[in-house]
Amino acid sequence: MTTVPTPTTRRIRAAVDVDDVVGLTRDLVRIRSENPPGGETEVVSHLQQVFDGLGMRGEVVEPAPGRQSLVVGTGDAERSGKPVLLVNGHLDTVSVRPEAWRHDPFGGAVHHGRLYGRGSADMKGGVAAAVVALRTCRELGIELPCEVVFHLVADEELGGRLGTAALVERGLVRADACLDPEPTGMRLCLAERGLLFARILTRGVPAHGSEPSRGRSAVISAAGIAQVLHDNVYPQTPHPLLGTTTCNVGAIRGGSGPNVVPEECELRIDRRMLPGDTVDGALAGIVDRISSLGLTRGADYEIEVETFCEASEIDGDHPFVSEVAEATSAMTGRPAERTGLPFTTDARFMRNQLGIPSVVLGPGELAVAHTVDEYVEVDALVEAVGVYALVYSSFTGTKRLRDTGLDRRHHTDVGGTIR
């Protein structure tokens, strides 16, 4: 069911400047910020100039050389008494092989209604739309009922340790709600899967390759493990937005040559998790699968968890979800769709550690993120500006208590993350 447009909705829709949002998206795409190695400094510097034009001076947080995040807001919530709406978006991108692209990955050229370039969808387009939305409200003279705070961060593509996690550790993340403009095709993402990366090392008994029966092959053990773990069904109740979990055996390495029964073999696995899953439970499920082969942990193989990130979600009945859904429907003229993400985003920090209700919603399709010739639809950028501006103009959420220790939930992320 769509929402009837209000006069404010119509004013915002008419005021969105396509050249403004395309121009800022193009500017950000042209500044390389691939991670690894990272290096968000130049992007942060450019955005500081943009915010300077809005009369907003931010704080740069740099936990490691060149790994900068920008924290900037419309005003002091403690002084104004207004609720705080956080916009969290990352400035790093995945790497690129330019020779594989038909379009310049750092050109930001528009062809047939699509703006091409690395990060255009994931997620420099979303960041640009969120910033232009604030400028649109300013130009219309709309008095915002909230303070809008931007956390434009480093390192999300490799887990956020030098980005959002660093801001959380410094006590800088305080808000009543959070909007994360990751690419969702302008669908409201209310849940996302977590992940577990693990290394499995199988042990064998070496022997001459001409007499394999005299030894025990670590490669054969690893092959059996791969078969029982990879893309199989694990006992679980499917999540309404995320479905079931998965397991991918993504890498295997072992043996020294064809004439030696291999003594060691290494597997690397990626296990995707549902909300409520724990690292211990996930590990126990993997060990149980392997034990069906007659292999014993410690004697026949070792397993080491390299990375664990909890899944996260927000209740679909939460008032903030309804508010974002209404704004999306009013601005686009379509019913607001709800979805889940198969991977993790920085929204998990807000949801799991700080109890901040968070919705992931942004222009660009997931299917083109991280791909060759990544692009974002210009029409989607325009829609996103309108939706974000309408959310800014209507957010009156109840203010949270602001004690630094309040609402911190258990958090068991381990290691660095590749989503």
C-alpha positions in Angstrom: 0.0 0.0 0.0 1.5 3.3 -1.0 1.5 6.5 1.0 -0.3 9.6 -0.2 2.3 12.3 -1.0 2.2 15.3 1.4 3.1 18.9 0.3 6.6 18.3 1.8 7.0 15.2 -0.2 6.0 17.0 -3.4 8.4 19.9 -2.6 11.3 17.6 -2.0 10.6 15.6 -5.1 10.5 18.7 -7.3 13.7 20.1 -5.7 16.0 17.2 -6.1 18.8 18.2 -8.5 19.9 15.3 -10.6 23.1 17.1 -11.7 24.0 17.7 -8.0 23.8 14.0 -7.0 25.3 12.7 -10.2 28.2 15.3 -9.8 29.0 14.3 -6.3 28.8 10.6 -7.0 31.1 11.1 -10.0 33.5 13.1 -7.8 33.7 10.3 -5.2 34.1 7.5 -7.8 37.0 9.4 -9.4 38.9 9.3 -6.1 40.4 5.9 -5.7 40.0 4.2 -2.3 40.4 0.5 -2.9 40.7 -1.7 0.2 43.2 -3.2 0.4 45.3 -1.1 0.8 42.8 1.5 1.8 43.6 5.1 2.0 40.4 7.1 2.4 42.1 10.4 3.1 41.5 12.0 -0.2 37.8 11.1 -0.2 37.4 12.5 3.3 39.2 15.7 2.3 36.7 16.2 -0.6 33.7 15.5 1.6 35.0 18.0 4.2 34.9 20.7 1.5 31.3 19.7 0.6 30.2 19.9 4.3 32.1 23.2 4.7 29.8 24.5 2.0 26.9 23.5 4.3 28.5 25.3 7.2 29.4 22.0 8.9 32.8 21.2 10.2 33.6 17.6 11.1 36.1 15.6 13.0 38.5 13.2 11.3 39.3 10.0 13.1 42.4 8.2 11.9 43.2 5.0 13.9 46.0 4.2 11.4 47.9 6.3 8.9 45.7 7.1 5.9 42.7 5.3 7.3 40.4 8.2 7.9 36.7 8.4 8.8 34.7 11.7 8.9 32.2 12.4 11.7 30.1 15.5 11.0 26.6 16.6 12.1 24.1 19.4 11.8 24.3 20.4 15.4 24.7 19.6 19.1 21.8 17.3 20.1 22.5 17.8 23.8 21.9 21.6 23.3 19.1 21.4 20.8 17.2 18.5 22.5 16.5 16.9 19.2 16.8 13.2 18.5 19.8 12.1 16.4 19.5 10.3 13.1 22.8 8.7 12.1 23.8 8.1 8.5 26.6 5.5 8.3 28.3 4.9 5.0 31.7 3.6 4.0 34.2 5.3 1.6 36.4 2.3 0.8 35.8 0.0 -2.2 36.9 -3.4 -3.3 39.9 -3.6 -5.7 39.6 -3.4 -9.4 41.3 -4.7 -12.6 40.8 -1.8 -15.0 41.8 -3.9 -18.1 38.6 -6.0 -17.5 36.3 -3.0 -17.7 34.6 -1.6 -20.7 34.1 1.7 -18.9 36.7 3.6 -17.0 36.3 2.3 -13.4 37.4 5.7 -12.1 35.6 7.9 -14.7 32.1 8.1 -13.4 30.7 8.3 -16.9 27.0 8.2 -17.5 25.7 5.9 -20.3 22.1 5.2 -20.9 21.0 6.3 -17.5 23.7 4.4 -15.6 26.7 6.0 -13.8 29.7 3.6 -14.1 32.6 3.2 -11.8 34.1 1.3 -8.8 32.1 2.1 -5.8 29.2 3.7 -7.7 26.8 1.2 -6.2 28.8 0.1 -3.2 28.4 2.7 -1.9 29.6 6.1 -3.0 26.3 6.7 -4.8 24.4 6.1 -1.5 26.8 8.4 0.4 26.4 11.1 -2.2 22.6 10.8 -2.2 22.5 11.1 1.6 24.7 14.3 1.6 22.7 15.9 -1.3 19.5 15.1 0.6 20.6 17.3 3.5 21.6 20.0 1.0 18.1 19.7 -0.6 16.4 20.2 2.8 18.6 23.3 3.5 17.8 24.8 0.1 14.0 24.3 0.8 14.4 25.9 4.2 13.0 22.9 5.9 13.6 23.0 9.7 14.7 19.5 10.6 13.1 18.0 13.7 16.4 16.0 14.3 20.1 16.4 14.2 21.6 14.4 11.2 25.0 13.0 11.9 27.2 11.5 9.2 29.7 8.8 9.9 31.5 8.3 6.6 33.9 5.6 7.4 37.0 3.6 6.3 37.6 -0.1 6.1 34.1 -1.5 5.9 35.1 -3.9 3.0 37.6 -5.6 5.3 35.5 -5.6 8.5 35.4 -2.1 9.8 38.1 -2.4 12.4 39.7 0.8 11.3 36.3 2.4 10.6 33.0 2.0 12.4 34.5 -0.3 15.0 37.1 2.4 15.9 34.3 4.9 16.3 32.4 2.6 18.6 35.5 2.0 20.7 36.0 5.8 21.1 32.4 6.2 22.2 31.5 8.4 19.2 28.5 6.4 18.0 25.4 7.8 19.8 22.1 8.0 17.9 18.4 7.3 18.2 18.3 5.5 14.8 20.6 4.8 11.9 20.2 4.8 8.1 22.8 2.9 6.2 22.7 3.7 2.4 24.2 0.4 1.2 22.9 -0.8 -2.2 19.6 -2.6 -1.7 17.8 -1.5 -4.8 15.9 0.9 -2.5 14.4 -2.0 -0.6 14.4 -1.9 3.2 17.0 -4.4 4.5 15.9 -5.4 8.0 18.3 -8.4 8.5 21.7 -9.6 7.4 23.6 -12.8 7.7 26.7 -13.1 9.8 29.8 -15.1 8.9 32.4 -17.4 10.2 35.7 -17.9 8.4 37.7 -20.9 9.5 40.9 -22.7 8.6 40.9 -26.5 8.7 44.2 -28.4 8.6 44.1 -32.1 8.0 46.9 -34.5 9.0 48.0 -37.6 7.1 50.8 -40.1 7.2 53.4 -39.7 4.4 54.4 -42.5 2.1 55.8 -43.1 -1.3 53.4 -42.3 -4.1 53.9 -45.7 -5.6 52.5 -47.3 -2.4 49.7 -45.0 -1.2 48.2 -47.8 1.0 51.2 -47.5 3.3 50.2 -43.9 4.2 47.1 -41.8 4.9 46.4 -38.9 2.6 45.6 -35.6 4.2 44.2 -34.5 0.8 41.7 -37.3 0.8 40.6 -36.4 4.3 40.2 -32.8 3.2 38.2 -33.8 0.1 35.8 -35.7 2.4 35.5 -32.7 4.6 34.8 -30.4 1.6 32.0 -32.7 0.5 30.2 -32.8 3.8 30.6 -29.1 4.5 30.1 -27.4 1.1 26.6 -26.1 0.2 24.8 -28.7 2.3 21.7 -28.2 4.4 22.3 -27.5 8.1 19.6 -28.2 10.7 17.9 -24.9 11.3 14.6 -22.9 11.0 14.8 -20.7 7.9 14.7 -17.0 8.5 11.8 -15.2 6.8 14.2 -12.7 5.1 17.5 -14.6 5.1 16.5 -18.1 4.3 19.0 -20.7 5.4 22.7 -20.6 6.2 25.4 -21.7 3.7 28.9 -23.0 3.8 31.4 -22.5 1.0 34.8 -24.3 0.8 36.6 -21.5 -0.9 40.3 -22.6 -0.9 42.3 -25.8 -0.6 46.0 -26.3 -0.6 48.1 -29.4 0.2 50.7 -31.9 -0.7 54.2 -31.5 -2.0 54.1 -33.5 -5.2 52.4 -36.3 -7.1 54.9 -39.0 -5.8 54.3 -38.4 -2.1 51.2 -39.3 0.0 50.4 -35.8 1.4 51.0 -35.2 5.1 49.0 -31.9 5.4 46.2 -30.2 3.6 44.5 -26.9 4.4 40.9 -25.9 3.7 39.4 -22.3 4.1 35.7 -22.1 4.6 33.0 -19.4 4.7 30.0 -20.3 6.8 27.1 -17.7 6.7 25.0 -17.4 9.8 21.5 -16.4 10.9 20.5 -14.1 13.8 21.0 -15.8 17.1 23.7 -18.1 15.8 26.9 -18.1 18.0 30.5 -18.9 17.2 30.4 -21.9 19.5 27.2 -23.3 17.9 28.5 -22.8 14.4 31.8 -24.5 15.2 30.0 -27.4 16.9 27.9 -27.9 13.7 31.0 -28.0 11.6 32.8 -30.4 13.9 29.7 -32.6 14.0 29.6 -32.8 10.2 33.3 -33.8 10.0 32.9 -36.4 12.7 30.5 -38.3 10.4 33.6 -39.1 8.3 35.2 -40.9 11.3 37.7 -38.1 11.7 38.6 -36.8 15.2 39.5 -33.2 16.0 43.0 -33.0 17.3 44.1 -36.3 16.0 43.1 -36.1 12.3 42.5 -32.4 11.8 42.6 -29.0 13.5 40.1 -26.1 13.0 40.8 -22.5 13.8 38.2 -19.7 13.6 39.8 -16.8 11.8 36.7 -14.4 11.7 33.3 -14.4 13.2 30.7 -11.7 12.8 27.2 -11.9 14.3 24.2 -11.7 12.1 21.9 -8.7 12.9 18.3 -7.7 12.4 15.7 -5.1 13.4 12.1 -6.0 14.2 9.9 -5.3 11.2 7.3 -3.7 13.5 9.8 -1.1 14.9 8.5 2.4 14.4 11.7 3.5 12.6 11.1 0.8 10.0 7.6 2.1 9.5 8.8 5.6 9.2 11.4 4.7 6.5 8.9 2.5 4.7 6.4 5.4 4.6 9.0 7.8 3.3 10.1 5.3 0.6 6.5 4.7 -0.5 5.6 8.3 -0.6 8.6 9.4 -2.6 8.7 6.5 -5.1 5.0 5.9 -5.5 5.6 2.1 -4.9 5.0 -0.1 -1.9 8.1 -0.3 0.2 9.7 -3.8 -0.2 11.5 -5.5 2.7 14.4 -7.8 2.3 17.5 -9.3 3.9 21.1 -9.3 2.9 23.2 -12.5 2.5 26.3 -10.7 3.8 27.2 -8.3 6.6 27.3 -4.5 6.8 28.4 -2.0 9.4 24.8 -1.8 10.5 25.6 -4.8 12.8 27.7 -2.6 15.0 24.7 -0.3 15.7 22.2 -3.1 16.1 24.2 -5.6 18.1 26.6 -3.5 20.2 24.7 -0.3 20.7 21.0 -1.2 20.4 20.5 1.5 17.8 17.6 0.6 15.4 19.1 0.5 11.9 17.7 0.2 8.4 19.9 -0.5 5.4 18.4 1.3 2.3 20.2 2.6 -0.7 20.5 3.0 -4.5 22.2 0.4 -6.6 21.6 -3.3 -7.0 23.4 -5.9 -4.9 24.0 -7.9 -8.1 26.4 -5.3 -9.5 28.4 -4.5 -6.3 32.0 -5.7 -6.5 31.6 -6.6 -10.2 33.2 -5.5 -13.5 31.5 -2.4 -14.9 29.8 -1.7 -11.6 27.1 1.0 -12.0 24.2 2.8 -10.3 21.1 4.0 -12.0 20.8 7.7 -12.1 17.0 7.4 -11.4 17.8 5.4 -8.3 20.2 8.2 -7.1 17.4 10.7 -7.5 14.9 8.5 -5.7 17.4 8.0 -2.8 17.9 11.8 -2.4 14.2 12.2 -2.1 13.6 9.4 0.4 16.5 10.4 2.6 15.4 14.1 2.6 11.9 13.0 3.6 13.2 10.9 6.4 15.4 13.8 7.6 12.4 16.1 7.6 10.1 13.8 9.5 12.3 11.9 12.1 11.2 12.7 15.6 12.2 9.5 17.3 12.3 9.3 21.1 15.7 10.4 22.3 17.8 7.6 23.8 19.7 7.9 27.1 23.2 8.8 26.2 25.3 7.1 28.9 28.3 5.6 27.1 27.7 2.2 28.6 24.0 2.1 27.8 22.5 -0.4 25.4 25.8 -2.2 24.7 25.0 -5.7 23.9 27.2 -8.8 23.7 29.5 -8.7 20.7 31.7 -11.5 19.6 33.2 -10.4 16.3 36.5 -12.0 15.9 39.3 -11.0 13.6 39.0 -9.0 10.4 36.0 -9.3 8.2 35.5 -9.7 4.4 31.8 -9.5 3.9 
